[in-house]
Amino acid sequence: MSKWTLCGSGYDREQTVTDGNRFLCANGYMGLRGVFEEADSTWFPAITLSGVYDQYQDRWREPVNAPHCLYARVLFNGRAMAIGALEPVSHRAGIDYGDGLYHRDTDFGPVAIRSERFVSMAETHLLCDRIELRCAEAGEVTLYTGISTDIWDINGPHLFDFGYQQGEALLVRAVTGEKRITVASAQCIQADFAAEETFEQQDAGLFRVLRCRVRPGDVLCAAIFGAVYTSQDVAHPAEAAQALCRAMKARGFADCLTAHRAAWAEISRCSEVHLEGDDDAALGLHASQYHLNSIAPRHADSLSIPARGLSGQTYKGAIFWDSEIFFFPMFVYTQPEIARSLLRYRIETLPGALKKAAAYGFRGAFYAWESQEGGEEGCTNFNVVDVFTHRPVRTYFRDKQIHISGDIAYALRSYYEITGDRSLLEAGGARVILECARFFISRACCHADRAAVDYADVIGPDEYHERVTNNAFTNRMIRHTMESALLLREIFSDRADWFDGLLRELDYGRDWQLLHDLCGRIAQPVVRNGVIEQFDGYFALEDCPLDTVRSRLCHPREYWGGDHGVAGVTQIIKQADVIAMLALFPEDFPLETIAANWAYYEPRTEHGSSLSACMYALTACRLGRPELAWDLFMRTATIDMKGCGKEWAGEIYIGGTHPASNGGAWMIAALGFAGLRMKNGQPEIHPHLPEQITRLSFPIVAGGRRLRVTVTRDWGVIDSDF
């Protein structure tokens, strides 16, 4: 057991969802929730597939969960040795965040079950489990292994027309209801004991049944090899799944685990932050990096990461602005090829953004707030259910959060500035920036009697205040997008003919002139005593303490925002908004302004989103006040370990892992405490270590060079990393 292991003792049904999240095993292609092998759907087991979506009837579209190919259940003398069916003498489960190895040890008295399993980082479609049964009494042991179809769906079912095949490699094949995508799960077993073997096909799946007589002290071991393929991967997913299971069985569990650990060791070499001085902080930071690295789409060239990763179907498995603002920084500095994949996803889904803008009567690219495959908008008009009337509440996230297009342009420009590589801009990124800028030209509100250009009827990061005018964050992102579009001419100064050709292809002549004109006319926010007004009229709202607003709740799951929410008429905000702007554009603002806004907005922030705390921590470090950032850092880094994230918005379950918070933990450590930043294409450090940390060290890639940053309380250095 390594120092990166997190364990839980005993079992609590109320903690099932939390354990499934914090003990998640994943490899970017799929995520296996951290529940025990015998779990039925009431315990929320799932193998969630990346990029495979389905809609059942008129319910929300969401990711598809594959048939569960690591299912295993034990009987002793016909009695189920299973959590939920029999109270265990003891139970312990956990995960090693160093290599993604889940383990459980459950003693039922007559039989104790030990297992260790992983989703292979070396073989994209492979899952492995090794089960050990320690027998305390004489009797008959029955081991059911197979492929369970009793899986967790939030808005399903999603799989139909099941087909089953017995033999060395069990197979369950099904198709999705909406697009008829084939999903195939296969399983092989390698047992070290002689047993009578039969097969059972049930409503809940297909199972191999192994029966044998045991004596006290006997130990039975079996290795299980599972595989999942879809018709989006290969032409014949069933055959591919069976072939992989057979091949891995021939290699053996130990060899598969060795390859998996080697792959994780390489990921750690490229990205791991070494933190000394506080063991809890080191574990939390390592866990955060594990969760984000485990869901990175290494198997694909143009795929992004859902807001809840691969921990289940919440948030519809959609891609949010989290991808560009919170996931992207760690990857662009440590594994640029993954950052490229996130941005290629946006480049390839540009047609969906053009289509969405046109549907609202605008030109250019208005990206989906909740992007699913092809860039289609997954966000509905009714994203919250009222806890009192049980009716859907009209929300405006898909309509009004226009900053999403600016967030994508921000990441594209950041990629170029950090890596020095403009190939992504040439391969469609420049087109995306230009189309996002065109959308903001089209979306501008001009006035006959004044020069300023407004952006009205928008929602900023603070979703508690809807349909506001001149949200400061949004307006700054819009101006940055326009500036980035104009900067493209300089970036491609040696390829002027190519860039001019792109402008002609896009019929951009008039828009190019409008960029020059509008860029300096975007409305500036009101500033009062150094505090930037979040949006027009914000200062006129009721200014009351957070506890006062919380006391007005009539139901613990009541939604705070919108027309009828308790926060909407007050200055209490959901998450960092002005502060997010200051964190992303620190060079734009003097320290006095940052300090005034931190002091004003932090007490008025509920931190009702996992995206919030890291932005406040970054700005605190910028102020040279790391002591203000420490608690925010610990809250960010340990959110999935402790299971303390918000799980409900009204009656809608929004739980799962928190990749944005995971990325935020790296951002605080590297960009905040170590003070890493790029200036004129070169990395610099401006350390602000809190007293709890004695040393930070981490690898980066900047300008094509692999470097190592090391910071202590007395010195800091950027050296070559060999």
C-alpha positions as MATLAB code, in Angstrom:
seq = 'MSKWTLCGSGYDREQTVTDGNRFLCANGYMGLRGVFEEADSTWFPAITLSGVYDQYQDRWREPVNAPHCLYARVLFNGRAMAIGALEPVSHRAGIDYGDGLYHRDTDFGPVAIRSERFVSMAETHLLCDRIELRCAEAGEVTLYTGISTDIWDINGPHLFDFGYQQGEALLVRAVTGEKRITVASAQCIQADFAAEETFEQQDAGLFRVLRCRVRPGDVLCAAIFGAVYTSQDVAHPAEAAQALCRAMKARGFADCLTAHRAAWAEISRCSEVHLEGDDDAALGLHASQYHLNSIAPRHADSLSIPARGLSGQTYKGAIFWDSEIFFFPMFVYTQPEIARSLLRYRIETLPGALKKAAAYGFRGAFYAWESQEGGEEGCTNFNVVDVFTHRPVRTYFRDKQIHISGDIAYALRSYYEITGDRSLLEAGGARVILECARFFISRACCHADRAAVDYADVIGPDEYHERVTNNAFTNRMIRHTMESALLLREIFSDRADWFDGLLRELDYGRDWQLLHDLCGRIAQPVVRNGVIEQFDGYFALEDCPLDTVRSRLCHPREYWGGDHGVAGVTQIIKQADVIAMLALFPEDFPLETIAANWAYYEPRTEHGSSLSACMYALTACRLGRPELAWDLFMRTATIDMKGCGKEWAGEIYIGGTHPASNGGAWMIAALGFAGLRMKNGQPEIHPHLPEQITRLSFPIVAGGRRLRVTVTRDWGVIDSDF';
ca = [
       0.000    0.000    0.000;
       1.585    3.259   -1.124;
       1.503    6.655    0.565;
      -1.052    7.737   -2.062;
      -3.689    5.252   -0.877;
      -7.090    6.405    0.350;
      -9.134    3.847    2.310;
     -12.567    3.697    3.870;
     -13.508    1.261    6.614;
     -16.968   -0.171    7.061;
     -19.745    0.476    4.609;
     -22.510    3.021    4.691;
     -25.210    2.913    2.043;
     -25.487    6.684    2.284;
     -21.834    6.913    1.197;
     -22.262    4.696   -1.861;
     -22.325    7.553   -4.350;
     -19.350    9.266   -2.721;
     -17.282    6.070   -2.695;
     -18.168    5.407   -6.307;
     -16.686    8.795   -7.164;
     -13.585    8.927   -5.010;
     -12.611    5.313   -5.798;
     -13.171    5.752   -9.544;
     -10.898    3.843  -11.933;
     -10.632    5.346  -15.417;
      -8.398    5.650  -18.455;
     -10.004    8.359  -20.597;
     -12.019    5.879  -22.647;
     -14.163    4.640  -19.761;
     -14.688    5.119  -16.073;
     -15.505    2.300  -13.630;
     -17.246    3.549  -10.513;
     -15.661    2.509   -7.234;
     -18.292    0.099   -5.939;
     -17.880   -3.556   -4.983;
     -18.082   -6.309   -7.593;
     -21.480   -7.714   -6.565;
     -23.288   -4.358   -6.659;
     -26.634   -4.176   -8.434;
     -28.067   -0.965   -9.871;
     -29.271    0.259   -6.462;
     -25.601    0.768   -5.520;
     -24.914    2.829   -8.661;
     -22.374    0.687  -10.539;
     -21.384    1.956  -13.975;
     -18.812    1.733  -16.726;
     -19.324    5.151  -18.307;
     -18.112    5.532  -21.891;
     -16.518    8.705  -23.205;
     -18.178   10.307  -26.220;
     -21.052    7.821  -26.539;
     -24.457    9.461  -25.962;
     -28.070    8.378  -26.129;
     -31.485    9.897  -25.518;
     -34.363    7.808  -24.221;
     -37.794    9.152  -25.146;
     -38.007   12.829  -24.119;
     -35.518   12.581  -21.276;
     -32.101   14.229  -21.226;
     -29.395   12.873  -23.503;
     -26.519   11.494  -21.483;
     -23.484    9.195  -21.743;
     -24.023    5.483  -22.161;
     -23.000    2.996  -19.483;
     -21.715   -0.323  -20.831;
     -22.804   -3.739  -19.525;
     -20.698   -4.375  -16.430;
     -18.028   -6.930  -17.370;
     -16.270   -7.188  -13.975;
     -19.334   -8.383  -12.090;
     -18.619  -11.101   -9.492;
     -20.759  -12.585   -6.712;
     -19.936  -15.250   -4.116;
     -22.249  -17.773   -2.429;
     -21.354  -20.097    0.437;
     -23.634  -23.087    0.882;
     -26.169  -21.218   -1.232;
     -26.082  -18.058    0.887;
     -24.998  -14.791   -0.725;
     -21.735  -13.364    0.563;
     -22.671   -9.908   -0.667;
     -22.910   -6.423    0.769;
     -26.560   -5.552    1.113;
     -27.541   -9.205    1.500;
     -25.387  -10.087    4.522;
     -23.829   -7.870    7.176;
     -20.042   -8.261    6.899;
     -17.787   -8.816    9.880;
     -15.545   -6.135    8.419;
     -15.234   -4.214    5.185;
     -12.501   -2.031    3.823;
     -12.144   -0.480    0.363;
      -9.879    2.092   -1.200;
      -7.766    3.186   -4.113;
      -4.103    3.885   -4.744;
      -3.929    7.262   -6.471;
      -0.431    6.379   -7.629;
      -1.561    3.722  -10.097;
      -5.366    3.671  -10.011;
      -5.588    0.262   -8.315;
      -8.891   -0.242   -6.453;
      -8.950   -2.783   -3.632;
     -11.525   -4.201   -1.262;
     -11.329   -6.602    1.677;
     -14.651   -7.858    3.022;
     -14.969  -10.581    5.662;
     -18.370  -12.278    5.750;
     -17.313  -14.946    8.269;
     -17.397  -18.195    6.265;
     -15.670  -16.463    3.342;
     -13.531  -13.333    3.133;
     -13.249  -11.597   -0.242;
     -10.187   -9.679   -1.321;
      -9.897   -8.057   -4.711;
      -7.845   -5.570   -6.656;
      -8.840   -4.130   -9.998;
      -7.954   -1.454  -12.514;
      -8.997    0.079  -15.798;
      -5.907   -0.331  -17.914;
      -3.940    2.754  -18.870;
      -1.873    0.550  -21.218;
      -4.777   -1.130  -23.072;
      -7.579    1.318  -23.792;
     -10.457   -1.187  -23.801;
      -9.313   -3.430  -20.922;
     -10.484   -3.831  -17.311;
      -8.946   -6.372  -14.920;
      -9.883   -7.751  -11.507;
      -8.198  -10.314   -9.277;
     -10.403  -11.929   -6.639;
      -9.181  -14.002   -3.715;
     -11.581  -16.036   -1.558;
     -10.311  -17.109    1.864;
     -12.461  -19.860    3.324;
     -12.904  -20.229    7.097;
     -15.378  -23.133    6.989;
     -15.971  -26.300    5.002;
     -18.728  -26.177    2.432;
     -19.588  -25.294   -1.141;
     -18.399  -22.037   -2.690;
     -20.112  -20.706   -5.799;
     -18.479  -17.909   -7.767;
     -20.667  -16.065  -10.252;
     -18.643  -13.982  -12.692;
     -19.997  -12.442  -15.810;
     -21.518   -9.426  -17.462;
     -24.280   -7.634  -15.608;
     -26.922   -5.612  -17.417;
     -28.348   -4.357  -14.106;
     -26.512   -1.050  -14.371;
     -27.202    2.496  -13.202;
     -28.881    4.900  -15.599;
     -30.205    8.330  -14.652;
     -32.294    9.015  -17.759;
     -32.296    5.577  -19.372;
     -32.562    2.835  -20.348;
     -30.121    3.289  -23.218;
     -29.323   -0.275  -24.339;
     -31.703   -2.521  -26.289;
     -31.779   -5.693  -28.387;
     -29.397   -7.599  -26.159;
     -27.486  -10.554  -27.520;
     -25.576  -13.118  -25.453;
     -22.792  -15.589  -26.187;
     -21.326  -18.232  -23.886;
     -17.869  -19.806  -24.065;
     -14.350  -18.933  -23.012;
     -15.101  -15.269  -23.634;
     -18.588  -14.345  -22.457;
     -20.239  -11.656  -24.543;
     -23.136   -9.266  -24.058;
     -23.915   -7.074  -27.030;
     -26.578   -4.352  -27.286;
     -27.431   -1.262  -29.310;
     -28.344    2.236  -28.168;
     -31.882    3.382  -28.798;
     -31.245    6.716  -30.504;
     -28.369    6.142  -32.950;
     -28.132    2.338  -32.859;
     -24.535    2.324  -31.673;
     -23.373   -1.193  -30.820;
     -21.885   -1.621  -27.350;
     -20.120   -4.913  -26.618;
     -18.758   -6.170  -23.278;
     -16.758   -9.382  -23.015;
     -15.214  -11.299  -20.127;
     -12.725  -14.111  -19.606;
     -11.676  -15.735  -16.331;
      -8.489  -17.478  -15.241;
      -9.092  -19.544  -12.089;
      -6.419  -21.400  -10.102;
      -8.854  -23.951   -8.675;
     -10.812  -26.849  -10.121;
     -14.554  -26.258  -10.291;
     -17.719  -27.387  -11.971;
     -18.534  -24.793  -14.650;
     -21.964  -23.907  -15.980;
     -23.534  -20.822  -17.547;
     -26.636  -18.868  -16.615;
     -28.433  -16.279  -18.722;
     -30.720  -14.121  -16.626;
     -32.642  -10.904  -16.990;
     -29.702   -9.271  -15.238;
     -27.031  -10.582  -17.617;
     -24.894  -13.563  -18.581;
     -22.837  -15.385  -15.952;
     -20.260  -18.129  -15.597;
     -20.936  -20.250  -12.504;
     -18.020  -22.000  -10.794;
     -18.817  -24.421   -7.952;
     -16.354  -26.263   -5.732;
     -16.034  -27.825   -2.278;
     -13.679  -26.112    0.141;
     -12.074  -26.838    3.485;
     -11.136  -24.388    6.229;
      -8.017  -22.484    5.200;
      -8.527  -22.946    1.448;
      -7.764  -19.930   -0.723;
      -9.307  -19.630   -4.184;
      -8.002  -17.110   -6.708;
      -9.438  -15.965  -10.019;
      -8.374  -13.257  -12.450;
     -11.109  -11.591  -14.501;
     -10.445   -9.826  -17.788;
     -13.116   -7.535  -19.203;
     -13.227   -5.549  -22.420;
     -15.552   -2.932  -23.889;
     -15.772   -1.779  -27.514;
     -18.386    0.142  -29.474;
     -19.137    0.509  -33.162;
     -17.685    4.024  -32.880;
     -14.316    2.322  -32.233;
     -14.230   -0.594  -34.687;
     -16.441   -2.206  -37.292;
     -16.893   -5.403  -35.267;
     -16.895   -4.489  -31.564;
     -18.077   -7.874  -30.281;
     -15.242   -9.756  -31.938;
     -12.727   -7.131  -30.808;
     -13.867   -7.350  -27.183;
     -13.661  -11.141  -27.123;
     -10.261  -11.156  -28.812;
      -8.817   -8.694  -26.309;
     -10.105  -10.706  -23.349;
      -8.537  -13.894  -24.681;
      -5.235  -12.167  -25.399;
      -5.036  -10.604  -21.935;
      -5.958  -13.900  -20.283;
      -2.995  -15.445  -22.098;
      -0.730  -12.693  -20.757;
      -2.058  -12.999  -17.211;
      -3.153  -10.515  -14.564;
       0.349   -9.744  -13.286;
       1.642   -8.808  -16.732;
      -1.397   -6.606  -17.431;
      -0.912   -4.860  -14.082;
       2.786   -4.289  -14.771;
       1.992   -2.629  -18.109;
      -0.721   -0.524  -16.479;
       1.646    0.648  -13.742;
       4.345    1.498  -16.261;
       1.884    3.699  -18.157;
       0.920    5.475  -14.943;
       4.584    5.942  -14.032;
       5.129    7.793  -17.325;
       2.098   10.012  -16.680;
       3.452   10.839  -13.222;
       6.882   11.607  -14.659;
       5.315   14.169  -16.978;
       2.938   15.825  -14.538;
       3.318   14.970  -10.853;
       3.685   17.854   -8.403;
       5.857   16.981   -5.405;
       4.654   18.900   -2.366;
       6.580   18.741    0.914;
       5.579   20.023    4.315;
       1.977   18.832    4.691;
       1.058   15.193    4.070;
      -2.690   15.835    3.784;
      -2.094   18.522    1.179;
       0.290   16.265   -0.735;
      -2.281   13.459   -0.816;
      -5.076   15.802   -1.845;
      -3.013   17.302   -4.657;
      -1.937   13.851   -5.837;
      -5.541   12.635   -5.757;
      -6.613   15.651   -7.802;
      -3.963   14.963  -10.416;
      -4.955   11.293  -10.480;
      -8.595   12.118  -11.129;
      -7.802   14.565  -13.933;
      -5.106   12.422  -15.532;
      -7.293    9.314  -15.379;
      -9.998   10.874  -17.561;
      -7.731   12.522  -20.135;
      -8.619   11.353  -23.679;
      -5.248    9.805  -24.526;
      -6.936    7.379  -26.899;
      -8.285   10.142  -29.159;
      -6.949   13.083  -31.147;
      -9.974   15.345  -30.780;
     -11.973   14.634  -27.656;
     -12.590   16.681  -24.538;
     -13.480   15.936  -20.918;
     -16.998   16.148  -19.449;
     -17.660   18.372  -16.452;
     -18.086   15.328  -14.201;
     -15.408   13.326  -15.944;
     -16.256    9.653  -16.348;
     -17.826    9.225  -12.914;
     -21.341    8.830  -14.286;
     -24.040   10.526  -16.315;
     -24.522   13.775  -14.391;
     -24.413   17.056  -16.293;
     -25.338   14.903  -19.324;
     -21.689   14.010  -19.887;
     -21.360   17.387  -21.569;
     -18.302   19.536  -22.225;
     -18.452   22.915  -20.448;
     -16.121   25.903  -20.187;
     -14.386   23.845  -17.503;
     -12.432   22.228  -20.325;
     -10.689   25.413  -21.447;
     -10.397   27.342  -18.184;
      -9.812   24.643  -15.562;
      -8.579   21.413  -17.249;
      -6.485   23.006  -19.972;
      -3.777   24.709  -17.836;
      -2.393   21.524  -16.288;
      -2.355   19.718  -19.606;
      -0.858   22.522  -21.694;
       2.019   22.822  -19.225;
       2.587   19.077  -18.681;
       1.100   17.049  -21.560;
       0.501   19.400  -24.501;
      -0.809   16.600  -26.701;
      -3.844   16.297  -24.408;
      -4.369   20.062  -24.472;
      -4.344   19.776  -28.270;
      -7.054   17.119  -28.101;
      -9.270   19.369  -25.985;
      -8.868   22.200  -28.487;
      -9.202   19.993  -31.562;
     -12.577   18.986  -30.161;
     -13.615   22.646  -30.331;
     -12.157   23.037  -33.813;
     -14.039   19.994  -35.087;
     -17.276   21.099  -33.436;
     -17.156   24.569  -34.994;
     -20.035   23.642  -37.362;
     -22.247   23.064  -34.309;
     -21.294   26.486  -32.939;
     -22.068   28.162  -36.267;
     -25.405   26.370  -36.350;
     -26.282   27.480  -32.808;
     -25.447   31.128  -33.516;
     -27.579   31.078  -36.647;
     -30.482   29.563  -34.717;
     -30.444   32.638  -32.452;
     -30.172   35.015  -35.400;
     -26.462   35.779  -35.051;
     -23.417   35.277  -37.222;
     -20.221   33.517  -36.196;
     -19.666   30.806  -33.587;
     -21.795   30.543  -30.440;
     -20.515   27.368  -28.801;
     -22.793   25.037  -26.879;
     -22.905   25.644  -23.145;
     -23.227   21.880  -22.664;
     -21.549   20.383  -25.710;
     -22.169   16.810  -26.727;
     -20.943   15.007  -29.842;
     -20.671   17.197  -32.925;
     -20.918   20.285  -30.738;
     -24.668   19.846  -30.385;
     -26.204   21.745  -27.485;
     -27.094   19.415  -24.623;
     -28.343   22.158  -22.339;
     -32.110   22.308  -22.126;
     -34.340   25.297  -21.479;
     -35.373   23.729  -18.174;
     -32.250   22.714  -16.261;
     -33.673   22.912  -12.734;
     -36.729   21.356  -11.091;
     -38.442   23.369   -8.368;
     -38.417   21.474   -5.065;
     -41.804   22.874   -4.046;
     -43.928   22.573   -7.193;
     -41.822   19.778   -8.761;
     -42.102   21.652  -12.046;
     -39.187   22.383  -14.392;
     -37.843   25.924  -14.034;
     -36.919   27.948  -17.126;
     -33.203   28.654  -17.061;
     -31.080   30.615  -19.511;
     -27.708   28.918  -19.399;
     -27.800   27.766  -23.027;
     -29.090   31.129  -24.285;
     -27.141   33.712  -22.339;
     -23.752   32.345  -21.242;
     -22.059   33.737  -24.291;
     -18.665   33.874  -22.595;
     -18.194   30.225  -23.616;
     -17.005   31.301  -27.080;
     -14.546   33.710  -25.470;
     -13.274   30.989  -23.133;
     -12.411   28.807  -26.125;
     -10.619   31.643  -27.902;
      -8.712   32.331  -24.653;
      -7.441   28.726  -24.519;
      -6.444   28.699  -28.195;
      -4.348   31.822  -27.746;
      -2.888   30.487  -24.477;
      -1.825   27.283  -26.225;
       0.149   29.283  -28.757;
       1.712   31.573  -26.142;
       2.769   28.704  -23.841;
       3.955   26.186  -26.421;
       5.140   28.504  -29.182;
       3.378   26.133  -31.576;
       1.050   27.808  -34.066;
       0.171   24.617  -35.961;
      -3.110   24.302  -34.079;
      -4.064   27.812  -35.171;
      -3.218   26.880  -38.747;
      -5.261   23.680  -38.467;
      -8.516   25.445  -37.667;
      -7.813   27.345  -34.456;
      -7.471   30.693  -36.227;
     -10.801   30.080  -37.941;
     -12.417   29.383  -34.552;
     -11.071   32.626  -33.056;
     -12.270   34.639  -36.044;
     -15.744   33.072  -35.928;
     -16.013   33.637  -32.170;
     -15.037   37.273  -32.687;
     -17.623   37.524  -35.466;
     -20.288   36.215  -33.090;
     -19.415   38.908  -30.560;
     -19.602   41.552  -33.299;
     -23.035   40.261  -34.202;
     -24.148   40.031  -30.554;
     -23.138   43.623  -29.666;
     -25.787   46.137  -28.604;
     -25.002   49.526  -30.145;
     -26.746   52.815  -29.373;
     -27.461   55.819  -31.531;
     -26.788   58.287  -28.727;
     -23.495   57.000  -27.311;
     -20.291   55.309  -28.412;
     -20.169   52.498  -25.853;
     -21.199   49.016  -26.956;
     -23.180   46.944  -24.441;
     -23.555   43.205  -24.064;
     -27.030   42.881  -22.613;
     -29.082   39.881  -21.532;
     -26.150   37.653  -20.548;
     -25.113   35.394  -17.671;
     -21.578   35.465  -16.333;
     -19.888   32.737  -14.288;
     -22.205   33.698  -11.393;
     -25.318   31.817  -12.471;
     -27.458   33.138   -9.629;
     -27.917   36.413  -11.526;
     -29.486   35.830  -14.921;
     -30.010   38.115  -17.911;
     -27.769   40.962  -16.772;
     -26.060   43.680  -18.812;
     -22.315   44.202  -19.183;
     -21.082   41.393  -16.985;
     -17.461   42.431  -16.425;
     -16.027   38.924  -16.964;
     -18.011   38.426  -20.166;
     -17.067   41.811  -21.597;
     -13.380   41.209  -20.850;
     -13.512   37.814  -22.567;
     -15.185   39.410  -25.576;
     -12.496   42.086  -25.834;
      -9.770   39.452  -25.473;
     -11.350   37.440  -28.291;
     -11.402   40.476  -30.566;
      -7.802   41.321  -29.643;
      -6.798   37.719  -30.333;
      -8.431   37.832  -33.758;
      -6.486   40.994  -34.609;
      -3.283   39.445  -33.217;
      -3.530   36.623  -35.751;
      -2.165   38.913  -38.464;
       1.003   39.393  -36.415;
       1.262   35.693  -35.581;
       1.066   34.868  -39.283;
       3.094   37.845  -40.511;
       5.347   35.478  -42.447;
       2.290   33.840  -44.036;
       0.315   36.923  -44.908;
      -1.006   35.421  -48.133;
      -2.385   32.407  -46.249;
      -4.032   34.550  -43.582;
      -5.503   36.983  -46.114;
      -6.833   33.968  -47.992;
      -8.529   32.761  -44.823;
     -10.174   36.162  -44.349;
     -11.411   36.099  -47.945;
     -12.714   32.568  -47.522;
     -14.671   33.692  -44.467;
     -15.828   36.883  -46.204;
     -14.348   38.730  -43.255;
     -13.562   42.122  -44.809;
     -16.246   44.184  -43.061;
     -15.888   42.219  -39.845;
     -12.146   42.947  -39.764;
     -12.893   46.652  -39.784;
     -15.572   46.230  -37.133;
     -13.083   44.451  -34.875;
     -10.844   47.502  -34.913;
     -13.827   49.737  -34.232;
     -15.639   47.734  -31.535;
     -12.646   46.529  -29.564;
     -12.193   49.882  -27.870;
     -15.891   50.623  -27.483;
     -16.966   47.731  -25.275;
     -18.583   49.115  -22.129;
     -16.273   49.340  -19.126;
     -17.631   48.430  -15.686;
     -18.358   50.900  -12.942;
     -15.565   51.037  -10.356;
     -16.363   52.168   -6.811;
     -13.570   52.483   -4.255;
     -11.504   50.188   -6.426;
     -14.247   47.530   -6.620;
     -15.327   46.519  -10.125;
     -19.108   46.207  -10.437;
     -19.932   42.658  -11.531;
     -22.628   43.885  -13.911;
     -24.719   46.997  -14.447;
     -26.877   47.539  -11.358;
     -25.141   44.990   -9.144;
     -24.257   47.558   -6.482;
     -27.959   48.510   -6.204;
     -28.949   44.990   -5.130;
     -29.574   44.137   -1.480;
     -26.257   43.887    0.314;
     -26.664   41.363    3.092;
     -24.519   38.630    4.662;
     -24.355   35.160    3.166;
     -25.870   33.644    6.308;
     -28.896   35.921    5.955;
     -29.580   34.634    2.469;
     -29.024   31.053    3.575;
     -31.529   31.536    6.401;
     -34.217   32.401    3.836;
     -34.127   28.921    2.332;
     -37.269   26.894    2.870;
     -35.746   23.653    1.584;
     -32.104   22.458    1.687;
     -32.156   21.628   -2.043;
     -33.811   24.845   -3.096;
     -32.174   26.517   -6.112;
     -30.649   29.876   -5.153;
     -30.692   31.523   -8.585;
     -33.121   32.751  -11.205;
     -36.186   34.919  -10.804;
     -37.406   33.264   -7.622;
     -34.133   32.186   -5.996;
     -33.087   33.630   -2.653;
     -29.822   35.058   -4.050;
     -31.116   36.673   -7.234;
     -32.123   40.003   -5.647;
     -29.007   40.221   -3.471;
     -25.288   40.705   -3.971;
     -24.613   37.104   -2.911;
     -23.034   35.288   -5.849;
     -22.601   31.628   -6.682;
     -18.924   31.621   -7.607;
     -15.929   33.696   -8.641;
     -16.934   36.129  -11.369;
     -15.031   39.422  -11.195;
     -12.358   37.474   -9.317;
     -12.204   34.940  -12.179;
     -11.504   37.842  -14.531;
      -8.706   39.080  -12.281;
      -7.244   35.558  -12.086;
      -7.219   35.092  -15.872;
      -5.956   38.594  -16.673;
      -3.690   39.426  -13.713;
      -1.444   41.740  -15.729;
      -4.401   43.999  -16.537;
      -4.990   45.109  -12.967;
      -2.850   46.701  -10.249;
      -2.480   44.852   -6.968;
      -4.579   47.478   -5.192;
      -7.522   46.665   -7.462;
      -7.110   42.926   -6.968;
      -6.958   43.395   -3.190;
     -10.060   45.606   -3.082;
     -12.098   43.150   -5.145;
     -10.910   40.103   -3.188;
     -11.950   41.754    0.061;
     -15.330   42.780   -1.345;
     -16.425   39.693   -3.257;
     -15.097   36.790   -1.196;
     -17.510   37.343    1.747;
     -20.346   37.662   -0.781;
     -19.523   34.391   -2.549;
     -21.346   31.201   -1.626;
     -18.747   29.048   -3.441;
     -21.701   27.023   -4.696;
     -19.562   25.685   -7.524;
     -16.345   23.670   -7.427;
     -14.966   26.171   -9.958;
     -14.879   29.011   -7.451;
     -12.319   28.480   -4.699;
      -9.305   28.085   -6.975;
      -9.885   31.493   -8.586;
      -9.905   33.196   -5.195;
      -6.776   31.250   -4.209;
      -4.930   32.316   -7.367;
      -5.688   35.983   -6.776;
      -4.685   35.687   -3.112;
      -1.295   34.370   -4.210;
      -1.015   37.189   -6.701;
      -1.456   39.556   -3.753;
       1.367   37.843   -1.888;
      -1.160   36.476    0.631;
      -0.778   32.670    0.346;
      -2.213   32.281    3.845;
      -5.557   33.404    2.393;
      -5.213   30.773   -0.323;
      -4.404   27.800    1.917;
      -7.894   26.815    3.080;
      -9.215   27.394   -0.448;
      -6.459   25.144   -1.789;
      -7.274   22.368    0.680;
     -10.976   22.656   -0.112;
     -10.161   22.402   -3.820;
      -7.635   19.572   -3.608;
      -9.655   17.307   -1.298;
     -13.137   17.789   -2.745;
     -13.363   14.272   -4.202;
     -11.516   12.566   -1.357;
     -13.956   14.015    1.154;
     -17.027   13.940   -1.082;
     -17.948   17.480   -0.065;
     -19.109   18.841   -3.422;
     -22.670   20.019   -4.033;
     -24.824   17.106   -5.197;
     -28.203   18.697   -5.895;
     -29.539   21.670   -7.880;
     -33.195   21.673   -6.973;
     -34.315   18.110   -7.611;
     -31.556   17.460  -10.163;
     -28.664   15.253   -9.038;
     -25.366   16.902  -10.059;
     -22.882   14.759   -8.092;
     -19.768   13.059   -9.379;
     -16.073   13.798   -9.457;
     -14.956   17.403   -9.934;
     -12.326   17.646  -12.671;
     -12.466   21.459  -12.636;
     -11.529   21.411   -8.967;
      -8.835   18.840   -9.726;
      -7.386   21.159  -12.351;
      -7.828   24.057   -9.958;
      -5.630   22.321   -7.368;
      -2.789   22.113   -9.899;
      -3.368   25.749  -10.859;
      -3.096   26.908   -7.244;
       0.079   24.898   -6.667;
       1.852   25.740   -9.926;
       0.454   29.118  -10.974;
      -0.304   30.378   -7.470;
       2.154   29.063   -4.867;
       5.033   28.663   -7.350;
       3.915   31.711   -9.344;
       4.549   30.140  -12.749;
       3.687   32.383  -15.688;
       4.796   32.959  -19.257;
       6.327   36.277  -20.308;
       7.499   36.906  -23.855;
       7.501   33.188  -24.517;
       9.620   32.322  -21.472;
       8.518   30.767  -18.171;
       9.010   32.757  -14.983;
       8.312   31.999  -11.336;
       7.175   34.389   -8.612;
       6.849   32.102   -5.557;
       4.347   32.664   -2.771;
       4.667   29.540   -0.621;
       2.379   29.303    2.393;
       3.990   28.350    5.681;
       2.599   24.812    5.416;
       4.724   24.027    2.325;
       8.500   23.728    2.483;
       9.118   22.665   -1.119;
       7.291   22.351   -4.442;
       8.706   20.654   -7.513;
       6.994   19.836  -10.795;
       7.740   19.301  -14.495;
       6.494   21.574  -17.263;
       6.794   21.855  -21.010;
       7.209   25.433  -22.236;
       8.251   26.549  -25.685;
       8.904   22.924  -26.612;
      11.386   22.402  -23.761;
      10.887   20.015  -20.879;
      11.746   21.827  -17.659;
      11.447   21.362  -13.908;
      10.314   24.051  -11.524;
      11.532   23.828   -7.925;
      10.513   26.295   -5.239;
      11.386   26.475   -1.556;
      10.886   29.241    0.979;
      14.356   30.576    0.209;
      14.762   30.141   -3.535;
      13.230   29.003   -6.800;
      14.682   27.729  -10.046;
      13.620   26.474  -13.477;
      16.023   23.790  -14.718;
      16.108   21.345  -17.594;
      14.223   18.169  -16.713;
      16.024   15.008  -17.818;
];
